[in-house]
Amino acid sequence: MPDLYIDPTLYTKRPNSDGRLRKEIKVYDLLEHLTIPFIRIDHGVTATIESCLEVEKILEIEICKNLFLCNAQKTRFYLLMIPGNKKFKTADLSRQIQSARLSFASHEYMEEFLDITPGSVSVLGLMNDGNNRVQLLIDREVLNQEYIGCHPCINTSSLKIKVEDLLNKFLPAVCHEPVIVDLI
């Protein structure tokens, strides 16, 4: 795999909208409106958590792994945030949220509910879930960190945001209450 292009500059302001997708600019608009400070880094496409390792070093955080899941009937949808290095065990989560036969949801649902595409899954996509179709699940270990790392709905930038701001400003503003889970 070729090296990931990274602009090592740490930005604390919104980018110029030239060449940026509208959904990314909407993230910065909301963060500014909610007075949530962030540090941004721009980079090439990060399709896997492994490709985020260099980004993590520069931002001095651990990027969260965000998994978009659903039940077998495709009637319940979940966004799971876990530490990037943690293995996901379906049975463990299914038991805790009492939802049998969890699997990865299709990209069509991801785009419809969160306006994001595979590889760009982010808690910030909940701003596009006005009908609350997606339940946020957060592994307790994520809450033990001071900061989270996530994409602004596109995987060519990464943001460093305080967990406290996510919980106390962002999630209430987008009307999503997380369920805390303890994954092994």
Order of alpha helices (4+ residues) and beta strands (2+ residues): beta-alpha-beta-alpha-beta-beta-alpha-beta-alpha-beta-alpha-beta-beta-beta
